[in-house]
Amino acid sequence: MPLYYEAVQGYSPIIAGVALFPDTFTVAPLAVVTGISITVTGHYRWAVWSGWAITVLGVGLATLLKVDTSIPAWIFLTMVSGIGLGILFPSMQFSLQAATTNKDMGFAVAMFSFFRTFGQAIGVAIGGVIFQNQMEKKLRAYPQFASRASELAKDAAALVQIIKETPEGQDKLDLRTAYIDSVRVIFIVLCALAGVALVSSFFIKSYDLNRALETEQGFKAEKKSKENGAEEGTPAGES
């Protein structure tokens, strides 16, 4: 999204960061509200289902972004996915902890954090490959860029600067159009993956969240008595 704002909308890096607010500043408040709601009600499956449903909708709406999308339009188009991700952020961890035994709770939470971070790394790689292949394909459709399609498509960030330095005209418009068309394919793939996750979430079982915590992890304090001090050669009155 920052690259879209810079390359297609022509924003500076700072303004592109500000433009991310509808998609990012909705995550934390929704995560707080969802966490409190699950704690009060003791139910978490509704949050997982609604979170994935809204995420599918939000990512699907992002495919409507175009070169001439107005500011109010992209604000509301990107805000929806932020709401969905905000709901999913705590609810998925609740569902994991509810389905895990007390003995394995620590391991489950650690692996959950690991796979979430690992998934982000894989997602960046997959998204980059999709963009590069689609950008090269789109550029080959324009005769003026066909010979340099592979070179221009290999680095999405570098292409942003190339687009900014291109004089206003048909060439710049073609580059911007090819850029957003390539980004749209990434959103389509994400929408399909989120749809699979939504269908899979209906198989989540319901577990009771109200249970005693039994764990071997914790602090253990040992008290030293006066007798122990006396046995070690210390006068009882001075220990």
C-alpha positions in Angstrom: 0.0 0.0 0.0 2.8 2.6 0.7 4.2 1.9 -2.8 0.7 2.3 -4.3 0.3 5.7 -2.6 3.7 6.8 -3.8 3.8 5.3 -7.3 0.1 5.6 -8.4 -1.2 8.5 -6.2 2.1 10.4 -6.4 2.4 11.0 -2.6 5.6 11.7 -0.8 6.9 9.0 1.6 5.6 10.9 4.7 2.1 11.4 3.2 2.1 7.8 2.1 2.7 6.8 5.7 -0.2 9.1 6.8 -2.4 7.5 4.2 -1.9 4.1 5.9 -3.8 5.4 9.0 -7.2 4.1 7.9 -5.8 0.6 7.4 -3.5 0.5 10.5 -5.1 2.7 13.2 -8.3 0.6 13.0 -6.4 -2.5 14.1 -5.5 -1.6 17.7 -8.9 -0.2 18.8 -10.8 -3.2 17.3 -8.3 -5.6 18.9 -9.0 -4.0 22.3 -12.8 -4.1 21.9 -12.7 -7.7 20.6 -10.5 -8.8 23.5 -12.8 -7.2 26.1 -15.9 -8.7 24.4 -14.5 -12.2 24.4 -13.5 -11.8 28.0 -16.9 -10.7 29.0 -19.0 -13.2 27.0 -16.6 -16.1 27.2 -17.1 -16.9 23.5 -14.6 -16.4 20.7 -15.8 -18.2 17.6 -18.0 -15.2 16.6 -14.9 -13.0 16.5 -13.0 -15.4 14.3 -15.9 -15.8 11.9 -16.7 -12.1 11.7 -13.0 -11.2 11.5 -12.3 -13.4 8.5 -15.6 -12.3 6.8 -14.7 -8.6 7.1 -11.1 -9.3 6.0 -12.4 -11.1 2.9 -14.6 -8.1 2.2 -11.9 -5.6 2.9 -9.3 -7.2 0.7 -11.9 -7.7 -2.0 -12.8 -4.0 -1.9 -9.1 -3.1 -2.2 -9.2 -4.6 -5.8 -11.3 -1.6 -6.7 -8.4 0.8 -6.3 -7.5 2.6 -9.5 -5.2 5.3 -10.8 -7.9 8.0 -10.3 -9.3 6.8 -7.0 -10.3 9.8 -4.8 -9.1 10.3 -1.3 -12.4 9.6 0.4 -12.8 6.4 -1.7 -9.4 4.9 -0.8 -9.9 5.8 2.9 -13.1 3.8 3.1 -11.8 1.0 0.8 -8.8 0.3 2.9 -10.4 0.9 6.3 -12.5 -2.3 6.1 -9.5 -4.7 6.0 -8.0 -3.0 9.0 -11.2 -3.6 11.0 -11.2 -7.3 10.0 -7.5 -7.8 11.0 -8.1 -5.9 14.2 -10.8 -8.4 15.2 -8.7 -11.4 14.2 -5.6 -10.3 16.1 -6.8 -11.3 19.6 -9.5 -13.8 18.6 -7.3 -16.3 16.9 -5.0 -16.4 20.0 -8.0 -16.9 22.2 -9.1 -19.8 20.1 -5.7 -21.3 20.2 -5.4 -21.0 24.0 -8.9 -22.4 24.5 -8.1 -25.5 22.5 -4.7 -26.1 24.2 -4.1 -28.0 27.4 -2.6 -26.1 30.3 0.6 -28.1 30.1 1.2 -27.1 26.5 -0.1 -23.5 26.7 3.3 -21.9 26.7 4.5 -23.9 23.7 1.3 -23.2 21.8 1.5 -19.4 22.3 5.2 -19.4 21.3 4.5 -21.4 18.1 1.6 -19.2 17.4 3.8 -16.1 17.4 6.5 -17.9 15.4 4.1 -19.0 12.6 2.5 -15.5 12.5 5.9 -13.9 12.0 7.0 -16.6 9.6 3.8 -16.1 7.6 4.5 -12.4 7.3 7.9 -13.2 5.8 6.5 -15.8 3.4 3.7 -13.3 2.5 6.2 -10.6 1.5 8.1 -13.1 -0.7 5.0 -14.4 -2.4 3.6 -10.9 -2.9 6.9 -9.7 -4.4 6.9 -12.6 -6.9 3.3 -12.0 -7.9 3.9 -8.3 -8.4 7.1 -8.9 -10.4 5.5 -11.4 -12.8 2.4 -9.4 -13.3 4.3 -6.1 -13.8 6.4 -7.6 -16.4 3.3 -9.0 -18.1 1.5 -5.7 -18.0 4.5 -3.7 -19.3 5.0 -6.0 -22.3 1.5 -4.9 -23.4 2.9 -1.4 -24.0 5.3 -1.1 -27.0 7.4 1.6 -25.4 8.1 -0.5 -22.3 8.2 -4.0 -23.8 12.0 -4.1 -24.2 12.6 -3.0 -20.6 9.7 -4.9 -19.0 11.9 -7.4 -17.1 14.3 -4.7 -15.9 11.5 -2.3 -14.7 9.5 -5.1 -13.0 12.3 -6.6 -10.9 12.2 -3.9 -8.1 8.9 -2.5 -7.1 10.5 0.2 -4.9 12.9 1.3 -7.6 10.0 1.5 -10.0 8.3 4.0 -7.8 11.1 6.5 -8.3 11.1 5.8 -12.0 7.4 6.6 -12.2 7.9 9.8 -10.2 10.7 11.0 -12.5 8.7 10.2 -15.7 7.3 13.4 -17.2 3.5 13.8 -17.2 1.9 12.2 -20.2 0.8 8.9 -21.6 4.0 7.0 -20.6 3.6 7.9 -16.9 -0.1 7.0 -17.0 0.7 3.6 -18.6 3.3 3.0 -15.8 0.8 3.9 -13.1 -1.9 1.8 -14.6 0.4 -1.2 -14.9 1.5 -0.7 -11.3 -2.0 -0.7 -9.8 -3.1 -3.6 -12.1 -0.2 -5.7 -10.7 -1.0 -4.8 -7.1 -4.6 -5.7 -7.8 -3.6 -9.3 -8.5 -1.9 -9.5 -5.1 -5.2 -8.4 -3.5 -7.1 -11.1 -5.5 -4.7 -13.8 -4.2 -5.0 -12.5 -0.6 -8.8 -12.4 -1.0 -8.8 -16.1 -2.1 -6.5 -17.1 0.8 -8.7 -15.2 3.3 -11.7 -17.0 1.8 -10.1 -20.3 2.5 -9.4 -19.2 6.1 -13.0 -18.1 6.5 -14.3 -21.5 5.4 -11.8 -23.3 7.6 -12.8 -21.2 10.6 -16.3 -22.8 10.6 -14.6 -26.0 11.8 -13.3 -24.4 14.9 -14.7 -26.1 18.0 -16.1 -24.3 21.0 -14.2 -24.6 24.3 -14.8 -23.1 27.7 -12.5 -20.2 28.5 -13.3 -20.3 32.2 -10.8 -22.8 33.6 -8.1 -22.8 36.2 -4.6 -22.2 35.1 -2.3 -25.1 35.9 1.3 -24.6 34.9 4.8 -25.4 36.0 6.1 -22.1 34.8 6.4 -19.5 37.6 8.6 -18.2 40.5 9.4 -20.3 43.5 10.6 -18.6 46.7 12.3 -20.4 49.5 12.1 -19.1 53.1 15.2 -19.3 55.3 14.5 -20.1 58.9 16.5 -19.2 62.0 17.3 -22.8 62.4 19.0 -22.9 59.0 21.0 -19.9 59.9 22.1 -21.6 63.1 23.1 -24.8 61.3 25.3 -22.7 59.0 27.3 -21.3 61.9 25.4 -18.0 62.3 24.1 -17.1 65.7 20.3 -17.4 65.8 20.0 -13.8 67.1 22.0 -12.4 64.2 20.5 -14.3 61.3 
